[in-house]
Amino acid sequence: MKKMSTALHTDTLWSIREDLHERFDGVLGAATVDTVLDDAAADKGGAASFFKKVLIERAATEQLASMAAGEVAVGSADVYPLSVSVLGAAA
C-alpha cells in the first residue's frame, strides 16, 4: 500500500482524489484531476458528508471521463480519447 502524505490525509476527499489520480493522471495530468475534483466539491458546497462525497465523485468522474474521451475541451493538447474499457465501468 502506498504511503500518503499528511496533506492528503487532511483532505476530506483524499480517497476519491487518490482513485481519480490513479485512473486519469496518465491521460489528463494531476493538475486537471485536482481542478475537476475541487470544482465538483465547490459546486456541492458545505462540508463533504458521505452523500455529498458520492455526488462529488460521480460529477468529477463523469467530467474527467468526458475530457479523456475528447468530448470536453481540456487545457492540454496531450489528451487522447480512451475507450470505455480503459476508463472503467463508471465511465
N, CA, C and O atoms as a CHARMM CRD file, in Angstrom:
* protein
*
  364
    1    1 MET  N      0.83600  -1.18200   0.00000 PROA 1      0.00000
    2    1 MET  CA     0.00000   0.00000   0.00000 PROA 1      0.00000
    3    1 MET  C      0.88000   1.24300   0.00000 PROA 1      0.00000
    4    1 MET  O      1.90600   1.29600   0.67800 PROA 1      0.00000
    5    2 LYS  N      0.46000   2.24300  -0.77300 PROA 2      0.00000
    6    2 LYS  CA     1.22800   3.46800  -0.86100 PROA 2      0.00000
    7    2 LYS  C      1.10600   4.28600   0.41800 PROA 2      0.00000
    8    2 LYS  O      0.05100   4.30600   1.05300 PROA 2      0.00000
    9    3 LYS  N      2.18300   4.95700   0.79200 PROA 3      0.00000
   10    3 LYS  CA     2.15900   5.84200   1.93800 PROA 3      0.00000
   11    3 LYS  C      1.72800   7.22400   1.46300 PROA 3      0.00000
   12    3 LYS  O      2.32700   7.78800   0.54700 PROA 3      0.00000
   13    4 MET  N      0.68900   7.76400   2.08800 PROA 4      0.00000
   14    4 MET  CA     0.16200   9.05600   1.67700 PROA 4      0.00000
   15    4 MET  C      0.74800  10.17600   2.51400 PROA 4      0.00000
   16    4 MET  O      1.09600   9.98800   3.67900 PROA 4      0.00000
   17    5 SER  N      0.84900  11.33200   1.90600 PROA 5      0.00000
   18    5 SER  CA     1.37200  12.49400   2.61500 PROA 5      0.00000
   19    5 SER  C      0.35900  12.97500   3.64500 PROA 5      0.00000
   20    5 SER  O     -0.82200  12.63600   3.57400 PROA 5      0.00000
   21    6 THR  N      0.82900  13.76600   4.60000 PROA 6      0.00000
   22    6 THR  CA    -0.05000  14.33500   5.61900 PROA 6      0.00000
   23    6 THR  C     -1.09700  15.23000   4.98500 PROA 6      0.00000
   24    6 THR  O     -2.25300  15.22500   5.40800 PROA 6      0.00000
   25    7 ALA  N     -0.71100  15.99800   3.97800 PROA 7      0.00000
   26    7 ALA  CA    -1.65700  16.88900   3.30400 PROA 7      0.00000
   27    7 ALA  C     -2.80400  16.09500   2.69600 PROA 7      0.00000
   28    7 ALA  O     -3.95200  16.53700   2.72900 PROA 7      0.00000
   29    8 LEU  N     -2.50500  14.94300   2.15000 PROA 8      0.00000
   30    8 LEU  CA    -3.53300  14.11400   1.54400 PROA 8      0.00000
   31    8 LEU  C     -4.48600  13.57700   2.60400 PROA 8      0.00000
   32    8 LEU  O     -5.69200  13.49400   2.36800 PROA 8      0.00000
   33    9 HSD  N     -3.96000  13.21300   3.76100 PROA 9      0.00000
   34    9 HSD  CA    -4.81100  12.70500   4.83700 PROA 9      0.00000
   35    9 HSD  C     -5.75700  13.77000   5.38600 PROA 9      0.00000
   36    9 HSD  O     -6.84100  13.42400   5.85600 PROA 9      0.00000
   37   10 THR  N     -5.39600  15.03800   5.34500 PROA 10     0.00000
   38   10 THR  CA    -6.26500  16.08800   5.85500 PROA 10     0.00000
   39   10 THR  C     -7.33100  16.47700   4.84000 PROA 10     0.00000
   40   10 THR  O     -8.26800  17.19300   5.19200 PROA 10     0.00000
   41   11 ASP  N     -7.22300  16.03500   3.61100 PROA 11     0.00000
   42   11 ASP  CA    -8.19800  16.29000   2.55900 PROA 11     0.00000
   43   11 ASP  C     -9.37900  15.34800   2.78200 PROA 11     0.00000
   44   11 ASP  O     -9.20300  14.13000   2.79600 PROA 11     0.00000
   45   12 THR  N    -10.58000  15.89900   2.95600 PROA 12     0.00000
   46   12 THR  CA   -11.75200  15.05800   3.20800 PROA 12     0.00000
   47   12 THR  C    -12.12200  14.20600   2.00200 PROA 12     0.00000
   48   12 THR  O    -12.88800  13.25100   2.12300 PROA 12     0.00000
   49   13 LEU  N    -11.58300  14.54800   0.84900 PROA 13     0.00000
   50   13 LEU  CA   -11.85300  13.78900  -0.36600 PROA 13     0.00000
   51   13 LEU  C    -10.64900  12.95600  -0.78400 PROA 13     0.00000
   52   13 LEU  O    -10.53200  12.59100  -1.95400 PROA 13     0.00000
   53   14 TRP  N     -9.74600  12.64600   0.15900 PROA 14     0.00000
   54   14 TRP  CA    -8.47900  12.00500  -0.19200 PROA 14     0.00000
   55   14 TRP  C     -8.65800  10.68100  -0.92100 PROA 14     0.00000
   56   14 TRP  O     -7.92200  10.39700  -1.86500 PROA 14     0.00000
   57   15 SER  N     -9.61700   9.86900  -0.50300 PROA 15     0.00000
   58   15 SER  CA    -9.76800   8.56100  -1.15500 PROA 15     0.00000
   59   15 SER  C    -10.29600   8.71100  -2.57900 PROA 15     0.00000
   60   15 SER  O     -9.87700   7.99000  -3.48400 PROA 15     0.00000
   61   16 ILE  N    -11.20900   9.64500  -2.76700 PROA 16     0.00000
   62   16 ILE  CA   -11.72200   9.91800  -4.10800 PROA 16     0.00000
   63   16 ILE  C    -10.60400  10.48400  -4.97200 PROA 16     0.00000
   64   16 ILE  O    -10.42600  10.07500  -6.11900 PROA 16     0.00000
   65   17 ARG  N     -9.85900  11.42300  -4.41600 PROA 17     0.00000
   66   17 ARG  CA    -8.74900  12.05300  -5.13900 PROA 17     0.00000
   67   17 ARG  C     -7.72000  11.00100  -5.57000 PROA 17     0.00000
   68   17 ARG  O     -7.24300  11.01600  -6.70500 PROA 17     0.00000
   69   18 GLU  N     -7.39000  10.10300  -4.66400 PROA 18     0.00000
   70   18 GLU  CA    -6.41200   9.05200  -4.97100 PROA 18     0.00000
   71   18 GLU  C     -6.91500   8.15400  -6.10600 PROA 18     0.00000
   72   18 GLU  O     -6.15700   7.82400  -7.01800 PROA 18     0.00000
   73   19 ASP  N     -8.18200   7.76200  -6.05100 PROA 19     0.00000
   74   19 ASP  CA    -8.75400   6.91500  -7.10200 PROA 19     0.00000
   75   19 ASP  C     -8.77200   7.62200  -8.45300 PROA 19     0.00000
   76   19 ASP  O     -8.43000   7.02900  -9.47500 PROA 19     0.00000
   77   20 LEU  N     -9.17300   8.89300  -8.45200 PROA 20     0.00000
   78   20 LEU  CA    -9.23300   9.63600  -9.70900 PROA 20     0.00000
   79   20 LEU  C     -7.84000   9.86500 -10.29000 PROA 20     0.00000
   80   20 LEU  O     -7.65900   9.81000 -11.50700 PROA 20     0.00000
   81   21 HSD  N     -6.85800  10.12100  -9.42900 PROA 21     0.00000
   82   21 HSD  CA    -5.48000  10.27400  -9.90900 PROA 21     0.00000
   83   21 HSD  C     -5.00000   8.97400 -10.55000 PROA 21     0.00000
   84   21 HSD  O     -4.34600   8.99300 -11.59200 PROA 21     0.00000
   85   22 GLU  N     -5.32600   7.86400  -9.93000 PROA 22     0.00000
   86   22 GLU  CA    -4.90800   6.56900 -10.46500 PROA 22     0.00000
   87   22 GLU  C     -5.52200   6.31900 -11.84000 PROA 22     0.00000
   88   22 GLU  O     -4.86600   5.77500 -12.72900 PROA 22     0.00000
   89   23 ARG  N     -6.77200   6.71300 -12.01100 PROA 23     0.00000
   90   23 ARG  CA    -7.47300   6.47400 -13.27900 PROA 23     0.00000
   91   23 ARG  C     -7.11500   7.46100 -14.38000 PROA 23     0.00000
   92   23 ARG  O     -7.01800   7.07400 -15.54400 PROA 23     0.00000
   93   24 PHE  N     -6.91500   8.74200 -14.02900 PROA 24     0.00000
   94   24 PHE  CA    -6.85800   9.76800 -15.06100 PROA 24     0.00000
   95   24 PHE  C     -5.54700  10.54500 -15.18300 PROA 24     0.00000
   96   24 PHE  O     -5.37900  11.27700 -16.15800 PROA 24     0.00000
   97   25 ASP  N     -4.62100  10.42100 -14.24800 PROA 25     0.00000
   98   25 ASP  CA    -3.37400  11.19200 -14.32200 PROA 25     0.00000
   99   25 ASP  C     -2.60800  10.95000 -15.61600 PROA 25     0.00000
  100   25 ASP  O     -2.07800  11.89100 -16.20700 PROA 25     0.00000
  101   26 GLY  N     -2.54500   9.71800 -16.05300 PROA 26     0.00000
  102   26 GLY  CA    -1.78100   9.38700 -17.24800 PROA 26     0.00000
  103   26 GLY  C     -2.33600  10.01000 -18.51500 PROA 26     0.00000
  104   26 GLY  O     -1.61100  10.17600 -19.49600 PROA 26     0.00000
  105   27 VAL  N     -3.61600  10.35700 -18.50300 PROA 27     0.00000
  106   27 VAL  CA    -4.26700  10.92100 -19.67700 PROA 27     0.00000
  107   27 VAL  C     -4.42700  12.43200 -19.56000 PROA 27     0.00000
  108   27 VAL  O     -4.15500  13.16900 -20.50800 PROA 27     0.00000
  109   28 LEU  N     -4.86800  12.88400 -18.40000 PROA 28     0.00000
  110   28 LEU  CA    -5.21300  14.29300 -18.23200 PROA 28     0.00000
  111   28 LEU  C     -4.22100  15.08100 -17.39500 PROA 28     0.00000
  112   28 LEU  O     -4.18000  16.30900 -17.48400 PROA 28     0.00000
  113   29 GLY  N     -3.43200  14.40800 -16.59200 PROA 29     0.00000
  114   29 GLY  CA    -2.48500  15.08900 -15.71400 PROA 29     0.00000
  115   29 GLY  C     -3.07500  15.36400 -14.34500 PROA 29     0.00000
  116   29 GLY  O     -4.28600  15.52600 -14.19400 PROA 29     0.00000
  117   30 ALA  N     -2.21200  15.41300 -13.35900 PROA 30     0.00000
  118   30 ALA  CA    -2.62700  15.57200 -11.96200 PROA 30     0.00000
  119   30 ALA  C     -3.33200  16.89800 -11.71000 PROA 30     0.00000
  120   30 ALA  O     -4.31200  16.94300 -10.96800 PROA 30     0.00000
  121   31 ALA  N     -2.85300  17.96400 -12.31000 PROA 31     0.00000
  122   31 ALA  CA    -3.45400  19.28400 -12.07900 PROA 31     0.00000
  123   31 ALA  C     -4.90100  19.31800 -12.55900 PROA 31     0.00000
  124   31 ALA  O     -5.76200  19.89300 -11.89300 PROA 31     0.00000
  125   32 THR  N     -5.17200  18.71100 -13.70000 PROA 32     0.00000
  126   32 THR  CA    -6.53800  18.67600 -14.22300 PROA 32     0.00000
  127   32 THR  C     -7.43700  17.85600 -13.31500 PROA 32     0.00000
  128   32 THR  O     -8.56700  18.25700 -13.03500 PROA 32     0.00000
  129   33 VAL  N     -6.95300  16.72100 -12.85400 PROA 33     0.00000
  130   33 VAL  CA    -7.73700  15.87000 -11.95400 PROA 33     0.00000
  131   33 VAL  C     -8.08100  16.64000 -10.68100 PROA 33     0.00000
  132   33 VAL  O     -9.23200  16.63400 -10.24600 PROA 33     0.00000
  133   34 ASP  N     -7.09400  17.30200 -10.08500 PROA 34     0.00000
  134   34 ASP  CA    -7.33700  18.07800  -8.86400 PROA 34     0.00000
  135   34 ASP  C     -8.33300  19.20600  -9.10500 PROA 34     0.00000
  136   34 ASP  O     -9.23000  19.42800  -8.29200 PROA 34     0.00000
  137   35 THR  N     -8.18000  19.91400 -10.21500 PROA 35     0.00000
  138   35 THR  CA    -9.06700  21.03600 -10.51900 PROA 35     0.00000
  139   35 THR  C    -10.50500  20.57300 -10.69600 PROA 35     0.00000
  140   35 THR  O    -11.42400  21.18200 -10.15000 PROA 35     0.00000
  141   36 VAL  N    -10.70500  19.50600 -11.45000 PROA 36     0.00000
  142   36 VAL  CA   -12.05800  18.99600 -11.68500 PROA 36     0.00000
  143   36 VAL  C    -12.68500  18.52500 -10.37800 PROA 36     0.00000
  144   36 VAL  O    -13.85300  18.81700 -10.12000 PROA 36     0.00000
  145   37 LEU  N    -11.93900  17.80700  -9.55500 PROA 37     0.00000
  146   37 LEU  CA   -12.47700  17.33900  -8.27700 PROA 37     0.00000
  147   37 LEU  C    -12.79100  18.51200  -7.35700 PROA 37     0.00000
  148   37 LEU  O    -13.84800  18.53600  -6.72600 PROA 37     0.00000
  149   38 ASP  N    -11.89600  19.47400  -7.27400 PROA 38     0.00000
  150   38 ASP  CA   -12.13300  20.64200  -6.42100 PROA 38     0.00000
  151   38 ASP  C    -13.34300  21.44000  -6.89600 PROA 38     0.00000
  152   38 ASP  O    -14.12100  21.92600  -6.07600 PROA 38     0.00000
  153   39 ASP  N    -13.51200  21.58000  -8.21000 PROA 39     0.00000
  154   39 ASP  CA   -14.67500  22.28300  -8.75000 PROA 39     0.00000
  155   39 ASP  C    -15.96800  21.53100  -8.45000 PROA 39     0.00000
  156   39 ASP  O    -16.98100  22.14200  -8.10900 PROA 39     0.00000
  157   40 ALA  N    -15.93100  20.21300  -8.57800 PROA 40     0.00000
  158   40 ALA  CA   -17.11800  19.40600  -8.26600 PROA 40     0.00000
  159   40 ALA  C    -17.48900  19.54800  -6.79300 PROA 40     0.00000
  160   40 ALA  O    -18.66900  19.62900  -6.45300 PROA 40     0.00000
  161   41 ALA  N    -16.48400  19.57800  -5.91800 PROA 41     0.00000
  162   41 ALA  CA   -16.73300  19.74200  -4.48000 PROA 41     0.00000
  163   41 ALA  C    -17.29200  21.13000  -4.18800 PROA 41     0.00000
  164   41 ALA  O    -18.20100  21.27600  -3.37100 PROA 41     0.00000
  165   42 ALA  N    -16.75500  22.14200  -4.84800 PROA 42     0.00000
  166   42 ALA  CA   -17.23000  23.51100  -4.63300 PROA 42     0.00000
  167   42 ALA  C    -18.68100  23.65700  -5.09700 PROA 42     0.00000
  168   42 ALA  O    -19.46400  24.37400  -4.47300 PROA 42     0.00000
  169   43 ASP  N    -19.03700  22.98200  -6.18600 PROA 43     0.00000
  170   43 ASP  CA   -20.40900  23.03600  -6.69100 PROA 43     0.00000
  171   43 ASP  C    -21.40200  22.44500  -5.70200 PROA 43     0.00000
  172   43 ASP  O    -22.55100  22.88400  -5.64000 PROA 43     0.00000
  173   44 LYS  N    -20.97100  21.45600  -4.92900 PROA 44     0.00000
  174   44 LYS  CA   -21.86100  20.81600  -3.95000 PROA 44     0.00000
  175   44 LYS  C    -21.92800  21.61800  -2.65200 PROA 44     0.00000
  176   44 LYS  O    -22.89200  21.48900  -1.89800 PROA 44     0.00000
  177   45 GLY  N    -20.91800  22.44400  -2.38500 PROA 45     0.00000
  178   45 GLY  CA   -20.90000  23.33300  -1.22500 PROA 45     0.00000
  179   45 GLY  C    -20.92100  22.63400   0.12000 PROA 45     0.00000
  180   45 GLY  O    -21.32300  21.47600   0.23400 PROA 45     0.00000
  181   46 GLY  N    -20.47900  23.36300   1.13700 PROA 46     0.00000
  182   46 GLY  CA   -20.50800  22.86800   2.50700 PROA 46     0.00000
  183   46 GLY  C    -19.56700  21.71800   2.77700 PROA 46     0.00000
  184   46 GLY  O    -18.74500  21.34700   1.93900 PROA 46     0.00000
  185   47 ALA  N    -19.70600  21.16200   3.96700 PROA 47     0.00000
  186   47 ALA  CA   -18.87000  20.02600   4.37800 PROA 47     0.00000
  187   47 ALA  C    -19.22300  18.79800   3.54400 PROA 47     0.00000
  188   47 ALA  O    -20.36700  18.61800   3.12600 PROA 47     0.00000
  189   48 ALA  N    -18.23100  17.97300   3.31600 PROA 48     0.00000
  190   48 ALA  CA   -18.42300  16.78500   2.48500 PROA 48     0.00000
  191   48 ALA  C    -18.95700  15.62400   3.31500 PROA 48     0.00000
  192   48 ALA  O    -18.18300  14.83800   3.86200 PROA 48     0.00000
  193   49 SER  N    -20.28300  15.51800   3.40800 PROA 49     0.00000
  194   49 SER  CA   -20.89700  14.37300   4.07900 PROA 49     0.00000
  195   49 SER  C    -20.74600  13.15500   3.17100 PROA 49     0.00000
  196   49 SER  O    -20.31200  13.28100   2.02600 PROA 49     0.00000
  197   50 PHE  N    -21.10100  11.98900   3.67600 PROA 50     0.00000
  198   50 PHE  CA   -20.98300  10.77000   2.87100 PROA 50     0.00000
  199   50 PHE  C    -21.76700  10.90200   1.57000 PROA 50     0.00000
  200   50 PHE  O    -21.25700  10.56800   0.50100 PROA 50     0.00000
  201   51 PHE  N    -22.99900  11.38700   1.65600 PROA 51     0.00000
  202   51 PHE  CA   -23.83800  11.50700   0.46200 PROA 51     0.00000
  203   51 PHE  C    -23.24400  12.51300  -0.51500 PROA 51     0.00000
  204   51 PHE  O    -23.22900  12.27200  -1.72200 PROA 51     0.00000
  205   52 LYS  N    -22.75500  13.63700  -0.00300 PROA 52     0.00000
  206   52 LYS  CA   -22.13600  14.63500  -0.87700 PROA 52     0.00000
  207   52 LYS  C    -20.89100  14.07000  -1.54700 PROA 52     0.00000
  208   52 LYS  O    -20.62100  14.37200  -2.70900 PROA 52     0.00000
  209   53 LYS  N    -20.13400  13.25500  -0.82400 PROA 53     0.00000
  210   53 LYS  CA   -18.93800  12.64500  -1.41700 PROA 53     0.00000
  211   53 LYS  C    -19.30500  11.77500  -2.60900 PROA 53     0.00000
  212   53 LYS  O    -18.59400  11.76100  -3.61400 PROA 53     0.00000
  213   54 VAL  N    -20.41200  11.04800  -2.50000 PROA 54     0.00000
  214   54 VAL  CA   -20.86400  10.20900  -3.61000 PROA 54     0.00000
  215   54 VAL  C    -21.20400  11.08400  -4.81400 PROA 54     0.00000
  216   54 VAL  O    -20.81600  10.77200  -5.94000 PROA 54     0.00000
  217   55 LEU  N    -21.92600  12.17600  -4.57800 PROA 55     0.00000
  218   55 LEU  CA   -22.29700  13.08200  -5.66500 PROA 55     0.00000
  219   55 LEU  C    -21.07100  13.77000  -6.26700 PROA 55     0.00000
  220   55 LEU  O    -20.98100  13.93800  -7.48400 PROA 55     0.00000
  221   56 ILE  N    -20.13800  14.16300  -5.41500 PROA 56     0.00000
  222   56 ILE  CA   -18.90400  14.80600  -5.87800 PROA 56     0.00000
  223   56 ILE  C    -18.10300  13.83700  -6.73800 PROA 56     0.00000
  224   56 ILE  O    -17.62700  14.19900  -7.81300 PROA 56     0.00000
  225   57 GLU  N    -17.95600  12.60100  -6.25900 PROA 57     0.00000
  226   57 GLU  CA   -17.19900  11.60400  -7.02000 PROA 57     0.00000
  227   57 GLU  C    -17.85200  11.34300  -8.36900 PROA 57     0.00000
  228   57 GLU  O    -17.16600  11.25800  -9.38800 PROA 57     0.00000
  229   58 ARG  N    -19.16500  11.21700  -8.38000 PROA 58     0.00000
  230   58 ARG  CA   -19.87500  10.96200  -9.63500 PROA 58     0.00000
  231   58 ARG  C    -19.67900  12.11200 -10.61800 PROA 58     0.00000
  232   58 ARG  O    -19.37800  11.88400 -11.79000 PROA 58     0.00000
  233   59 ALA  N    -19.84700  13.34300 -10.14800 PROA 59     0.00000
  234   59 ALA  CA   -19.69500  14.50800 -11.02500 PROA 59     0.00000
  235   59 ALA  C    -18.27300  14.61300 -11.57500 PROA 59     0.00000
  236   59 ALA  O    -18.08100  14.85700 -12.76600 PROA 59     0.00000
  237   60 ALA  N    -17.28600  14.43100 -10.71200 PROA 60     0.00000
  238   60 ALA  CA   -15.88700  14.53000 -11.14200 PROA 60     0.00000
  239   60 ALA  C    -15.53300  13.41100 -12.11300 PROA 60     0.00000
  240   60 ALA  O    -14.84800  13.64900 -13.10800 PROA 60     0.00000
  241   61 THR  N    -15.98900  12.19700 -11.83600 PROA 61     0.00000
  242   61 THR  CA   -15.69600  11.06500 -12.71300 PROA 61     0.00000
  243   61 THR  C    -16.31300  11.27100 -14.09000 PROA 61     0.00000
  244   61 THR  O    -15.66600  11.01300 -15.10500 PROA 61     0.00000
  245   62 GLU  N    -17.55700  11.73400 -14.13200 PROA 62     0.00000
  246   62 GLU  CA   -18.21300  11.98600 -15.41900 PROA 62     0.00000
  247   62 GLU  C    -17.47000  13.05300 -16.21300 PROA 62     0.00000
  248   62 GLU  O    -17.25700  12.90000 -17.41600 PROA 62     0.00000
  249   63 GLN  N    -17.07500  14.12900 -15.54500 PROA 63     0.00000
  250   63 GLN  CA   -16.35000  15.21000 -16.21400 PROA 63     0.00000
  251   63 GLN  C    -14.99500  14.72100 -16.73000 PROA 63     0.00000
  252   63 GLN  O    -14.64300  14.98500 -17.88000 PROA 63     0.00000
  253   64 LEU  N    -14.24800  14.02400 -15.90800 PROA 64     0.00000
  254   64 LEU  CA   -12.92700  13.52800 -16.31100 PROA 64     0.00000
  255   64 LEU  C    -13.04100  12.49900 -17.43800 PROA 64     0.00000
  256   64 LEU  O    -12.22500  12.50500 -18.36000 PROA 64     0.00000
  257   65 ALA  N    -14.03100  11.62800 -17.37500 PROA 65     0.00000
  258   65 ALA  CA   -14.21900  10.63300 -18.43400 PROA 65     0.00000
  259   65 ALA  C    -14.55800  11.31400 -19.75300 PROA 65     0.00000
  260   65 ALA  O    -14.07000  10.90500 -20.80700 PROA 65     0.00000
  261   66 SER  N    -15.39000  12.34700 -19.70200 PROA 66     0.00000
  262   66 SER  CA   -15.71800  13.10000 -20.91600 PROA 66     0.00000
  263   66 SER  C    -14.49000  13.78400 -21.48400 PROA 66     0.00000
  264   66 SER  O    -14.28400  13.79900 -22.69700 PROA 66     0.00000
  265   67 MET  N    -13.67700  14.34900 -20.61000 PROA 67     0.00000
  266   67 MET  CA   -12.44800  15.00300 -21.05200 PROA 67     0.00000
  267   67 MET  C    -11.49600  13.98400 -21.67200 PROA 67     0.00000
  268   67 MET  O    -10.89800  14.24500 -22.71500 PROA 67     0.00000
  269   68 ALA  N    -11.35800  12.83600 -21.03700 PROA 68     0.00000
  270   68 ALA  CA   -10.44500  11.80400 -21.53200 PROA 68     0.00000
  271   68 ALA  C    -10.91700  11.23700 -22.86600 PROA 68     0.00000
  272   68 ALA  O    -10.10500  10.83500 -23.69800 PROA 68     0.00000
  273   69 ALA  N    -12.22700  11.20600 -23.06500 PROA 69     0.00000
  274   69 ALA  CA   -12.78600  10.68300 -24.31000 PROA 69     0.00000
  275   69 ALA  C    -12.79000  11.73200 -25.41300 PROA 69     0.00000
  276   69 ALA  O    -13.18200  11.44200 -26.54400 PROA 69     0.00000
  277   70 GLY  N    -12.35800  12.94600 -25.09400 PROA 70     0.00000
  278   70 GLY  CA   -12.30100  14.00400 -26.09100 PROA 70     0.00000
  279   70 GLY  C    -13.61900  14.71100 -26.31100 PROA 70     0.00000
  280   70 GLY  O    -13.75400  15.46300 -27.27600 PROA 70     0.00000
  281   71 GLU  N    -14.60300  14.49200 -25.43700 PROA 71     0.00000
  282   71 GLU  CA   -15.91400  15.11100 -25.57900 PROA 71     0.00000
  283   71 GLU  C    -15.94600  16.52200 -25.00800 PROA 71     0.00000
  284   71 GLU  O    -16.81000  17.31900 -25.37200 PROA 71     0.00000
  285   72 VAL  N    -15.01500  16.83400 -24.11900 PROA 72     0.00000
  286   72 VAL  CA   -14.93900  18.14300 -23.47600 PROA 72     0.00000
  287   72 VAL  C    -13.52800  18.66000 -23.66900 PROA 72     0.00000
  288   72 VAL  O    -12.55800  17.91500 -23.52800 PROA 72     0.00000
  289   73 ALA  N    -13.42000  19.93600 -23.98900 PROA 73     0.00000
  290   73 ALA  CA   -12.09800  20.52900 -24.20600 PROA 73     0.00000
  291   73 ALA  C    -11.29800  20.53700 -22.91500 PROA 73     0.00000
  292   73 ALA  O    -11.83700  20.76700 -21.83200 PROA 73     0.00000
  293   74 VAL  N    -10.02200  20.28500 -23.04800 PROA 74     0.00000
  294   74 VAL  CA    -9.09200  20.28900 -21.92500 PROA 74     0.00000
  295   74 VAL  C     -8.02000  21.30300 -22.25500 PROA 74     0.00000
  296   74 VAL  O     -7.72000  21.52800 -23.42800 PROA 74     0.00000
  297   75 GLY  N     -7.44300  21.91200 -21.25000 PROA 75     0.00000
  298   75 GLY  CA    -6.41200  22.90800 -21.47400 PROA 75     0.00000
  299   75 GLY  C     -5.08400  22.32800 -21.89800 PROA 75     0.00000
  300   75 GLY  O     -4.06700  23.01800 -21.81700 PROA 75     0.00000
  301   76 SER  N     -5.05100  21.09300 -22.34500 PROA 76     0.00000
  302   76 SER  CA    -3.80900  20.44600 -22.74800 PROA 76     0.00000
  303   76 SER  C     -3.98400  19.77500 -24.10100 PROA 76     0.00000
  304   76 SER  O     -5.01500  19.15300 -24.35800 PROA 76     0.00000
  305   77 ALA  N     -2.99600  19.89400 -24.95800 PROA 77     0.00000
  306   77 ALA  CA    -3.04900  19.24900 -26.26700 PROA 77     0.00000
  307   77 ALA  C     -2.62900  17.78900 -26.18600 PROA 77     0.00000
  308   77 ALA  O     -2.66500  17.08200 -27.19300 PROA 77     0.00000
  309   78 ASP  N     -2.23400  17.32800 -25.01400 PROA 78     0.00000
  310   78 ASP  CA    -1.74200  15.96200 -24.85100 PROA 78     0.00000
  311   78 ASP  C     -2.82000  14.97100 -24.44100 PROA 78     0.00000
  312   78 ASP  O     -2.49500  13.89300 -23.94200 PROA 78     0.00000
  313   79 VAL  N     -4.08500  15.30100 -24.63500 PROA 79     0.00000
  314   79 VAL  CA    -5.18000  14.42400 -24.23000 PROA 79     0.00000
  315   79 VAL  C     -5.62100  13.59900 -25.42700 PROA 79     0.00000
  316   79 VAL  O     -5.87600  14.12900 -26.50800 PROA 79     0.00000
  317   80 TYR  N     -5.70500  12.29200 -25.21200 PROA 80     0.00000
  318   80 TYR  CA    -6.12400  11.38400 -26.26500 PROA 80     0.00000
  319   80 TYR  C     -7.35400  10.62500 -25.80200 PROA 80     0.00000
  320   80 TYR  O     -7.44100  10.24400 -24.63500 PROA 80     0.00000
  321   81 PRO  N     -8.31100  10.40000 -26.70200 PROA 81     0.00000
  322   81 PRO  CA    -9.50900   9.64200 -26.31300 PROA 81     0.00000
  323   81 PRO  C     -9.15700   8.22200 -25.88200 PROA 81     0.00000
  324   81 PRO  O     -8.26000   7.59100 -26.44000 PROA 81     0.00000
  325   82 LEU  N     -9.88000   7.73500 -24.88000 PROA 82     0.00000
  326   82 LEU  CA    -9.71000   6.36200 -24.40600 PROA 82     0.00000
  327   82 LEU  C    -11.01300   5.61200 -24.60600 PROA 82     0.00000
  328   82 LEU  O    -12.09100   6.20700 -24.60100 PROA 82     0.00000
  329   83 SER  N    -10.91200   4.32600 -24.77900 PROA 83     0.00000
  330   83 SER  CA   -12.11600   3.51500 -24.89300 PROA 83     0.00000
  331   83 SER  C    -12.76000   3.36700 -23.52000 PROA 83     0.00000
  332   83 SER  O    -12.11500   3.57900 -22.49300 PROA 83     0.00000
  333   84 VAL  N    -14.03300   3.00200 -23.51500 PROA 84     0.00000
  334   84 VAL  CA   -14.75200   2.81200 -22.25600 PROA 84     0.00000
  335   84 VAL  C    -14.08300   1.73200 -21.42100 PROA 84     0.00000
  336   84 VAL  O    -14.06500   1.82900 -20.19400 PROA 84     0.00000
  337   85 SER  N    -13.53700   0.71200 -22.05600 PROA 85     0.00000
  338   85 SER  CA   -12.90100  -0.36500 -21.30200 PROA 85     0.00000
  339   85 SER  C    -11.69400   0.13400 -20.52000 PROA 85     0.00000
  340   85 SER  O    -11.40500  -0.37800 -19.43900 PROA 85     0.00000
  341   86 VAL  N    -10.98300   1.12800 -21.05200 PROA 86     0.00000
  342   86 VAL  CA    -9.83400   1.69200 -20.35000 PROA 86     0.00000
  343   86 VAL  C    -10.29500   2.57700 -19.20600 PROA 86     0.00000
  344   86 VAL  O     -9.67300   2.59900 -18.14500 PROA 86     0.00000
  345   87 LEU  N    -11.39200   3.31100 -19.41800 PROA 87     0.00000
  346   87 LEU  CA   -11.89200   4.23000 -18.40400 PROA 87     0.00000
  347   87 LEU  C    -12.60200   3.51200 -17.26800 PROA 87     0.00000
  348   87 LEU  O    -12.69800   4.05800 -16.16900 PROA 87     0.00000
  349   88 GLY  N    -13.08800   2.34000 -17.49400 PROA 88     0.00000
  350   88 GLY  CA   -13.77700   1.59000 -16.44800 PROA 88     0.00000
  351   88 GLY  C    -15.28000   1.65800 -16.60500 PROA 88     0.00000
  352   88 GLY  O    -15.79800   2.42200 -17.41900 PROA 88     0.00000
  353   89 ALA  N    -15.96100   0.86800 -15.83600 PROA 89     0.00000
  354   89 ALA  CA   -17.40900   0.74500 -15.95100 PROA 89     0.00000
  355   89 ALA  C    -18.13700   2.02100 -15.57000 PROA 89     0.00000
  356   89 ALA  O    -19.20700   2.29300 -16.11400 PROA 89     0.00000
  357   90 ALA  N    -17.59100   2.81900 -14.64600 PROA 90     0.00000
  358   90 ALA  CA   -18.26400   4.04000 -14.20100 PROA 90     0.00000
  359   90 ALA  C    -18.28600   5.08800 -15.29200 PROA 90     0.00000
  360   90 ALA  O    -19.11400   5.99800 -15.25500 PROA 90     0.00000
  361   91 ALA  N    -17.39300   4.98100 -16.26400 PROA 91     0.00000
  362   91 ALA  CA   -17.33100   5.95700 -17.35000 PROA 91     0.00000
  363   91 ALA  C    -18.38800   5.63400 -18.32100 PROA 91     0.00000
  364   91 ALA  O    -18.53200   6.32500 -19.33000 PROA 91     0.00000
